[in-house]
């Protein structure tokens, strides 16, 4: 396998999944964790900062209920197992280190709400200043489906953005990204470097039931997409091979690196694109689409063709154009008008807004400062 140089870094987020922490599905094991712990210790000895995003709370909790076997049968049971297992997981990680480990449990709402986002960021930075290692996990004991990040790959990307990290390390049980499933196809070609995560790269992961879907490659690509968009190099490494971490200490990667973008998104636009959920869609004509993409323009009511969904002023919406009956997303932004207002002013000149509504908030529907383009192939 081709080796790749890893860019210099000062602060890294390392994501370790349940397959490495609890290979048998119940209880924690040192089988794969000792090399990771040694890497963290040596990195800190070299003056670097490490944040750990760790799965395994449910598996740890299940070890207290021997004989049950299988997955939890209900959401409350899974939440209870997470509550039982979280202190066990923290105690397990702490035994590897002679410096303090600090627990930080997050929900999607902590990332969505800007005030809570800033509070979480300040806490994270203070923990690092105090010399501790933050161990982050989703707060599965209280999070409901609609307020869950859902997987720790994407959570790790959010944490990397939150922390202002230089590097995101995603530990997996495969040797990186391939053009086919290497476990099923011996001729699968390893892809050592990815400069841009586009539709072709996502296609390698497949959909549900796709060639690499069972390995969770889709969520790893989503995480890399989020991190690289904010200027964070991301690497995918096989965490079951301890020697990979010895190589990594020497600045050499046996895996796949996703290079950060040369012009990363601002913090606000990254938050809008990757965290703030869309509540509806605005369909625009070709002229408006061209102005948004090529001229950095704001969205005006004259370019709006249709409105889909229910939303209010201040909500995030997706901006799409239609071609051959298919909707193609081109941008996302925060609207100044609700769906019912837009249905009344669509296609009109900005000067006619007051005539149509009886009032006017602003001449633009979405200001360019509240709009972020969506990369499309």
N, C-alpha and C positions, 0 to 999 in steps of 0.2 A: 504494500500500500504506500502510495506517495505521501511523503511528509511535507508539512507546510509550516512556514514561520508564523508565529503568533505575534501580533503587534504588542509593544510595551503597554503595560497597564498598571494602574495604581489601586483601583477598586473594582472588584468583581462580584457578581452574583452567581452562585452555583446552585443549580437545581438538581436535587436528588429525588428520584421517584420511588414508589413503593416496591417496584420490582428489584431494586437494589437494596432497600432497607429491610424488606421482609420477603426474601425470595420464595419462601414456602407459603406465603399468604397469611401467616399468623405469627405474630411475635417478631421482634427485631433480631437481626443477625449481623455479626461482624464480617461475614463472608466477603462482602464487597466494600465495606466502609473504611477499613483500616488505611488503604492507600489514599482514599479521599481525605481522611483526617490528617495523614502525614503531609499531603499537599497543602492543606489549609494552614497547618502549623508552620511549615517552611516558608510559605508565602508571607505570613504575618512576621516571621523572623526577618524577612527581607524588607519590611516596612510597608507591605501592601495590606489593604483592607479587604475582608471577605464577608459577604452576607450569604447565609444559607437559606434556601427555600426547600423545605423538606416535607415530603409526604410521609405516610406511615402511621398516622394517629389511629385510624380505624383498625389497621392490622395489629397495632400494639394493644389496643383495647380488646380485640378479639382473643388475645392470649390469656386474658383474665376469665374467659368464658369457654374453657376447654369442652370439647365434645359437641359443640354446636355445628361447626363446619359450615362451609359455604358462605355466601354473601349475606349481609343483613337483610331481613325480610321486609323491613319498613324504614321509612325516613327517620321516624323517632328513634328506632333502634340504632341506626347508623349514627345519628347525632349523639346518642348516649355512649356508643362505643368510642366515638371521637373524644368525648369529654373524659372518659376513662383513660384513653390511650395517650392523650396529649402530654400529661405530666410524665408518663413513662417514656415517651419519645424524647422529651427534653432531658430527662435524667440519662437516657442512653447516649445522646450526643455529648452531654457534659462530661461523661466519664473519659472521653478521648482527650480532653484539653485541660491545661492548667490555667486557663483564663476563663472569665465568666461568659456563659451563654445567656442571651436575653430572648425571651419569647415575645413574638409580635404576631398577633392573629388579626387578619384583615378580612373584610367582606367587600364585595363589589361596590357597595354603597360608600365605603371609605374612599374609593377611587373616583367614584362618580361625583360626589359632593366636593367642590373645590376647597371649602373651608376644612373639611376633614382630611382631604388629600394633603393640604399644607401642614396640618397638625401631625399626620403620620410621617411626612417627610422630615419635619423638625425632630420628632422623636427618634427616627432612624439615624439622623446625623448626630444627635447627642449620644446615642448608644455607641456609635463608632468613636466619637471623641473620648468617651470614657474607657475605651480599650476593650469593650466586650464584642462578642460576635452575635449579631442578631440572627435568630432562627425564625423564619417566617413560614406561616402556613395559613390556609384559608380557615376562617372560623366556622368550621362545619357544625359546631354544636348549636348554632343559632341561625345560620344562613339558610334561607329558603331558595328554591330553584330560581326565582326571578331576580334574586339578589346574590347570585353566585357567579364568580369568575368561571367556575366549572372545572378547570384543570390547572395543575401547578406549572405547566409549561407557560401558559399565558400569564399566570400570576407572577412567575419569575420575571417575565418581560416587563410587567407593570412595576415590579419592585426595582428592577434595574433603572427604569426611567425615574421612579420616585427617588432613588438614591443618587442619581447622577453618576452611574457606574461607567467604566470604560469598556468592560467586558462582561458578557453573559455566557456562562458555561452550562450547557444542557447535557446532563448525563443520561445516556440511554443504554439499551442492550444490543445496539447495532453499531457498526463501524462508521457511521456517517450517513450521508445521503447517497442513494444509488438510483440508477435509471430503471431498476426493477427490484423486486423483493429478493435480496441475496440469499434468504433462507429457502426460497423455492426455485431460484434460477441461479445456477452456478456461474453463468455468463454475465450476470449483472455487473454493470460498470460503475465503479466508485466515482463520485463527483467531489473532488477535494475542495474546490473553490466556487462560490456562488457570488457573483457581483451584484445581481439584481434578482429579487424574488418576484417573478411575474407569473402569468397564467401557466406557462410551460413548466415552471418549477412546481407550482401547486399541483399540476396534473400528475406529477410523479408520485404524489401521496395517495392519489385516488380518492374516491368518496367512500361512503359506508360500504364495506365489503370489498373495497378496492385492494390492489396488490400490496400496499403498505399500510392500509388503514388499521389493521390489527395491532401494529406496532406504535400507533399514536403519532405517526409522522406528520399528519395534518396539523395537529396542535403545535408541534415543534416548529413547523414552517410559519405558522401564525405568530408564534412568539418571536422568531427571528425577524419577521417582517416588522413587528412593533418596535423591537429594539433597534434594528438597523435604521429605521426611519428617524430615530431620535439621535443617531450618531453613535450607536453602541455596537462594536464588533461582537458577533455571536458565533460560538463554536458548538458543534455537536460531536460528542465523544462517547466511546463505548466505556461505560463505567464499570463493566464486569472485568475489564483487563487492567489490573493494577499498574502495569508498566506504562500505560498511557499517561498517568499522572506524573511519573518520573520524567517522561519526555516533555511534558507540559512545563515542568519546572525549568527545563532548559530552553523554553521558548519554541518547542517543536510540537506540532499537532499531528496526530494520526487520527484523522476524522474529516470533518467538513467545516470550513469557515465561511460565514456569511459576512461579507465586508459591509461596514457602515456606509451610509450614504455620504457623498461629498458635501451635499447641502442639506443637512438634517432639518426636519420641521421644528418650528418654535414649540415651546412647551404648551402654549395655548392651543395651537393647531393640532399638535399630537394628541392632546387630551380630547379635543373635539372629534378627531377622526377615529381614534382607537378606544375611547372610553365612553363618551357620551352616546347614548342610544338614539337612533333615528325614530321619530314618531310618525312620520309621513313622508310623502314624496311630492316634489314639484317637477312637472314635465315642462321642458323649455324647447324653443325652436332652435334651428341650426345656427341662426345669427347670435342668439344669446349664448349658446354652447361655445361657439367660436370666441366670443368676447371674453367669456369666463376663462377659457383655457389659454388663449393666446395673448390676451391684452390685460389680464389681471383686473378685469372690471368687476363692479358690483352687479348683483342681479336686480334688474328693473322689472316692473310689472308688465311692460310692453313685450318682454320676451317669454312670458309664461303662457303655455298652451293649456295645461290642465293641472289639477290638484288631486292627490290621492291620500286618503287617510284623514284622521281627525287630529288636529294639533292647534296649539295656541301660540301667541307671540312669546318669544323666548325659548321655544322648543327647537331641538335639532331636527333637521329634515335632510333628506337626500335629494339631490338635483339630478335628474335623468333626462336623456333625450331618447326619442323613439326612432328606431330604424327597422323596417320590415317587421313591424308589430312587436319588436323586442325592445325592452328598456335597457339602456346602457348608462350606468352611473357615471357621472363626470365630476361631481363635487358633493360636499356636505357642508352645511352651515346652520347658523342660528337665525331663524326668521323673525322679522319685526311685525309680521301680521299673521293671524290665524287662518285656518283653511277656508272658513266661510267668507272672510274678508277678501282673500285672494281670489276666490271664485267670482267676486264682484268687480275686481280691478284687473284681472288677467287680460293681457293684450292691450291695455290702455297706457297712455302716456302718463308719466309721473305727475304732471300738472293736473291730471284729471282725477287723482285719488280723492281729493276732498269732495269733489262733485259726486263721486260714486258712493262714498262712505259717510259724508257729512263731517269728516274730520281727517286729519293726516298726522301720523306719527313721524314719518320720515319719507323722503323721496325714493328710497331704495327698499327693496324687499329683504335682501341680505347684503350687508356691507362687505366689501372685500376683506376687511380685517376680521370678519366673523365667518370666513369661508375658506375651506381647504379643498384642494383638488384631489381627486381619487385617481391614482395611477391605473391606466387601462392599457391593455396590449394593443 
